[in-house]
Every structure is written in structure tokens, then in C-alpha cells.
Amino acid sequence: MLEVRGLEAAYGDVPALSGVTLQVGAGEIVALLGPNGAGKSTLLGCVSGLVRPRAGTIFWEGENLLAIAPHLIVERGLAVVPEGRRLFGSMTVEDNLELGAFSPRARAARRESLERVFALFPDLRARRRQVVRALSGGQQQMVAVGRALMASPRLLMLDEPSLGIAPQLVRAILDALVEINRAGVAILLVEQNVRAALTLAHRAYILEGGRVVGEGAGAELLGDPHVRRAYLGPLAAGR
Amino acid sequence: MTLLAQQIVLGLLLGGLYGLAAAGLSLVFGVLKVLNVAHGELIMLGGYGAYWLFALLGVDPFAALLLVIPGALLLGAGLYTGLFGFVVRAHEETRIKNSLLVGFGLALALHALAVRLWTADDRSISTGYGGAVLTVGPIAIPLIRLASLLVALALIAGLHLLLARWRWGKAIRATAEDWQAALLTGIDIRRAYLLAFALGTALAGAAGTLVSVGYSISPSIGLEWTLKALIVVVLAGLGSMLGTFVAGLFVGVAEALSAAAFGGPYREVVGLVIFLVVLVLRPQGLFGRAPR
């Protein structure tokens, strides 16, 4: 469904992506792993339209995403949960969620979408009138995921959703992702929690220095010695 | 004592218009991140619009609001599409420089236009009920100015509701807070910019109308009102329309008190002192959010 080919991007003179090629198929959970600065966020930025690549193509269901304005990409069925959440802090949970369904296609389904979000994250229903700034990091992350879900996406992209979140809430969010995926939404997950991401994902890519250096099935990569050494800590490499 | 109270009341009434003038500037600044230095000229044009409607067609200035506000909305949309829409495409530094160039250029052009159309003389709208005064004890409250204060408050409250309840009002607030996140949720931020600029211009037009009926206008009032609006915006901080209105009242009263305490010429100085003090002690303003 999502086809990225030969993507090249840079910030001024600093290269961020060099010839990145990856795919996300319908109903898949694909993890994107790699160290800080590898270009994972840049990749999501290019797909979502915020970053303009220097070369390469991005096709979504056969349509060239690079030719579409960022705010219209949501309408096509792609939604992003950005790194650091990027919520509208001065506005309420309900307002943030409602804004998630801003695009016409999403707007038509917003009542059902809202119910689905509250079913996934019951905590948010009680807090719907609260100003987002006052919520904890974990609750804000739920709002961020909820806001993206309100767009009725067919592909949900998340950038480091577990960053700075308490472990039990991370569990809850990852469980929610499984449920979302079961409902038919494909997921592209950028995660630094490699173990959790690989347990969840059907497939994964490893990005280092702006290039894809590894690719495979989730379970397969969990057993890969390079992955274990680089991302799962020195103790894991021996096991 | 009575004289002081009288001055304070008059200051309060003028402060309401400062608040209205500032609200438009605050909206544009908060959303587009552009300081429209021609905002005062838009106020001036609003005043002349009402003046023309009165002088040529006999339209009562308060009724003229119903024509000036939509007219100003269209003017704002036009100015954004033709001018400021290009400014917002640039990043940070270029945007700031371009906005000042464009703004000052626009101010000069509008000023020259006004002088050509209406001459440089002061103009004021004198209605039949112009001299009416509400007497509360020893204090005389000019009815026109009181009505203007109420209209200003109503417009600000209306704007507040628009931003709080209307789908595009929320989109405007979201764009002001984080334009990239707004794009990611599917908001066309260019349309949000257009709406914000149009609304800002409409508020300026309304303020101008109220100034022309309660006080007087001339082609040169632009810069003065831009400065007053800016002082109020800095005092209030960004993000609260009602807070901006209150800050306007504050500046109005502060001016009255300083004129009473130090004499007429020092009336304007207090505004500039407030400006500096706020920037040094509490840059986010009274109602703005502290920088994280």
C-alpha cells in the first residue's frame, strides 16, 4: 500500500536519508528501528508531507504522495502520531480529538470514531473536557493516538510513542495498537523500545545513518545477533 | 477627586476601543506570527468607511457596523490573498523582515490613499444624539462612548465564541499553537491564516467605526493606533481575546491616571513604560502562557 523508493532527504547540507526503500502492506504492522539520528523521523516527515525529499518516490495505493499538499494526505487515509505528541495543549481532549477528524472523509465518521477511541482508551472519556496540558505524559499519548485515529486512517504512523511514558501505560498503548491493527489499520511504528516493537511487528526495517541496513520478520530480527548486540543490550547478545 | 473619577471613566471607555483594536492585531500575530504594522491604517479605513456611509448616505454609524464589518472581512481576505499570503510562506527570519516591509509599505500606501480621498483634516461623525450624556452622580458618561464600549465588548465576546465553538475557529487556534501538528490533522493552514487575517481586519474596521463616532479620525491616526494596540497585545499576552480586552481597559485607565498625575503630555508615556516593564518582567503578558 505504501511504497517508498530511493528516498533522499537532507536538512541543508546534512544528509538525513540516502536511498531508503521500504513498503507497508495492507493490515501489516511494520516497525522502523534504529539509533537516534538514523533518519526515522525524517522518513515519517517525508511521508506525511512536512519534509520535502530531494529525490525518490512515495506512493500510497498507487498515488504519488509527493504531489499532494500535507493537509490533504490525511484525507487519503494516512495519519501520524508525531514524536513528542504535538497536541494542542491549550485545548481540551475533546477538541483535540475533534480536530483529528477535520478532513471531510474523517468528519463524516467522527461520531463512530470518537466512540471507538473512548472504547480503546476509557480513561479519556472521563477526561474529555480537561485541558490537554494538564494530563500526564501517558494520557497525552493516548490523546495523540486517539487524535490520529479520528482521521479514520488506513495507515497509522507513530513516532516513538513509548518515549517518556511509564511502562504500564506503554503496555496499554501497544495493546491498543494490536487492537487497532486487528480492525484493519496498517501500522508503521518507529520505536526505540526495540523488544516491544519486534514482538508486535510482522516485519521490521533497521535504519542506520539514513540507510536501510536490515530487514526481516519481527521474530526473526529478535534473534538476529547484530540486532541483539546493537539494540537489546550487551546481556542479550550472549543469550 | 471627581475630576479624577471622571478621567478614569473616560479612560475606561477609550480602553475598550484599545482592547478591540488590539484583539485584531493579536489574532493576526498569534496565528500568522506576523506583526501587521498597518493594522492602525485598517482601523483608520474603517473609520473613514463609516464616515462616508454617514456623510454620503446618512447611515447611522452604529448601523454602519453591519456594512463596515463585512466590508473589512472582504478587504482582509483580499489583503491576505494579495499580500500577506506570500509573506507567510517564508521561514522565521525572512518572514519577519518581509512582514515589516510589506506592513510599512501598506501603511504608507493606505495613508496616502486616505489623504487623497478625504484630505488630511480631522473628521468626526456628529449624530443627532451625539451630545447625550448619562449622569451618574457627579460623573458624566457620554452615551456614544458607552455604547461603543458595549459594542466592543460584544464583538470581543463574539470572537471568543467563534474561536471556541466554530470548527474553523478551533482550527485557527490549533494553527496558532502548532502549525505542523495542524497540517498533520488535515487542517489547511493557509485557509486558517486567511480567516484569521480577515477576522483581524474586521475587528480593526469595527474599532475604526467606533473611533470615528466617539472621537475623531484623520489619515495619520494609523501609527498611533498600531502602537496602542501593540502595547495592549504585549500587556495581555497572546491567546486570550477577553484578556486582551481587559488589558485594553487597563491601558486606558493607566493613561487617564498618568495624565491626572503628571499632566497631559505624559498620557502617552505611561503606555510605553508599561510596554517596557512587561517585556522585562513578564514577557508572556498578563494572560499569556509562560515560555516552557
Boltz contact constraints between the chains, C-beta under 6 A:
constraints:
  - contact:
      token1: [A, 48]
      token2: [B, 184]
      max_distance: 6.0
  - contact:
      token1: [A, 50]
      token2: [B, 180]
      max_distance: 6.0
  - contact:
      token1: [A, 70]
      token2: [B, 183]
      max_distance: 6.0
  - contact:
      token1: [A, 71]
      token2: [B, 183]
      max_distance: 6.0
  - contact:
      token1: [A, 71]
      token2: [B, 186]
      max_distance: 6.0
  - contact:
      token1: [A, 71]
      token2: [B, 187]
      max_distance: 6.0
  - contact:
      token1: [A, 71]
      token2: [B, 188]
      max_distance: 6.0
  - contact:
      token1: [A, 74]
      token2: [B, 186]
      max_distance: 6.0
  - contact:
      token1: [A, 80]
      token2: [B, 184]
      max_distance: 6.0
  - contact:
      token1: [A, 86]
      token2: [B, 178]
      max_distance: 6.0
  - contact:
      token1: [A, 86]
      token2: [B, 181]
      max_distance: 6.0
  - contact:
      token1: [A, 88]
      token2: [B, 174]
      max_distance: 6.0
  - contact:
      token1: [A, 88]
      token2: [B, 177]
      max_distance: 6.0
  - contact:
      token1: [A, 95]
      token2: [B, 170]
      max_distance: 6.0
  - contact:
      token1: [A, 99]
      token2: [B, 174]
      max_distance: 6.0
  - contact:
      token1: [A, 99]
      token2: [B, 185]
      max_distance: 6.0
  - contact:
      token1: [A, 100]
      token2: [B, 185]
      max_distance: 6.0
  - contact:
      token1: [A, 102]
      token2: [B, 185]
      max_distance: 6.0
  - contact:
      token1: [A, 102]
      token2: [B, 186]
      max_distance: 6.0
  - contact:
      token1: [A, 102]
      token2: [B, 187]
      max_distance: 6.0
  - contact:
      token1: [A, 103]
      token2: [B, 186]
      max_distance: 6.0
